[in-house]
Amino acid sequence: MTHNCESCGMPIENGRYCQYCVDETGALQDFDTRFSRMVDWQLRERGGSRADAERDTLAYMATLPAWRDHPRVKAGQT
């Protein structure tokens, strides 16, 4: 049985976060690291401008338990 990573939404089998969202100690990566990597992934996979990728990433992060209350995510929702 799988559920979704609370940080990126990727399907995982156990834990709260996937292997891509944690650091070497198993702790959730800081916001800036995770945001940057998610933006870079979107640019590689979907293309478009960095501004659009950042806007879309903030909107997506607003749906995720790990980030929905983060000040940068909330500021991006206005």
Contacts in CASP RR format, 6 or more apart in sequence:
PFRMAT RR
TARGET T0000
AUTHOR 0000-0000-0000
METHOD contacts of the structure
MODEL  1
MTHNCESCGMPIENGRYCQYCVDETGALQDFDTRFSRMVDWQLRERGGSR
ADAERDTLAYMATLPAWRDHPRVKAGQT
1 13 0 8 1.000
2 11 0 8 1.000
2 12 0 8 1.000
2 13 0 8 1.000
3 11 0 8 1.000
3 12 0 8 1.000
4 10 0 8 1.000
4 11 0 8 1.000
4 12 0 8 1.000
5 11 0 8 1.000
5 12 0 8 1.000
5 16 0 8 1.000
5 17 0 8 1.000
5 18 0 8 1.000
5 20 0 8 1.000
5 21 0 8 1.000
6 16 0 8 1.000
6 17 0 8 1.000
6 64 0 8 1.000
6 65 0 8 1.000
6 66 0 8 1.000
7 16 0 8 1.000
7 17 0 8 1.000
7 18 0 8 1.000
7 21 0 8 1.000
7 28 0 8 1.000
7 29 0 8 1.000
7 34 0 8 1.000
7 64 0 8 1.000
7 66 0 8 1.000
7 67 0 8 1.000
8 18 0 8 1.000
8 20 0 8 1.000
8 21 0 8 1.000
8 34 0 8 1.000
8 38 0 8 1.000
8 64 0 8 1.000
9 18 0 8 1.000
9 64 0 8 1.000
10 18 0 8 1.000
10 20 0 8 1.000
12 18 0 8 1.000
16 28 0 8 1.000
16 66 0 8 1.000
17 26 0 8 1.000
17 28 0 8 1.000
17 66 0 8 1.000
20 37 0 8 1.000
21 28 0 8 1.000
21 29 0 8 1.000
21 34 0 8 1.000
21 66 0 8 1.000
22 28 0 8 1.000
22 29 0 8 1.000
23 29 0 8 1.000
28 34 0 8 1.000
28 66 0 8 1.000
29 37 0 8 1.000
31 67 0 8 1.000
31 70 0 8 1.000
31 72 0 8 1.000
34 67 0 8 1.000
35 54 0 8 1.000
35 57 0 8 1.000
35 58 0 8 1.000
35 61 0 8 1.000
35 72 0 8 1.000
38 57 0 8 1.000
38 60 0 8 1.000
38 61 0 8 1.000
39 50 0 8 1.000
39 53 0 8 1.000
39 54 0 8 1.000
39 57 0 8 1.000
42 53 0 8 1.000
42 56 0 8 1.000
42 57 0 8 1.000
43 50 0 8 1.000
43 53 0 8 1.000
46 53 0 8 1.000
47 53 0 8 1.000
55 76 0 8 1.000
58 72 0 8 1.000
58 73 0 8 1.000
58 76 0 8 1.000
58 77 0 8 1.000
59 76 0 8 1.000
59 77 0 8 1.000
61 67 0 8 1.000
61 68 0 8 1.000
61 70 0 8 1.000
61 73 0 8 1.000
62 68 0 8 1.000
62 73 0 8 1.000
62 74 0 8 1.000
62 76 0 8 1.000
62 77 0 8 1.000
67 73 0 8 1.000
END
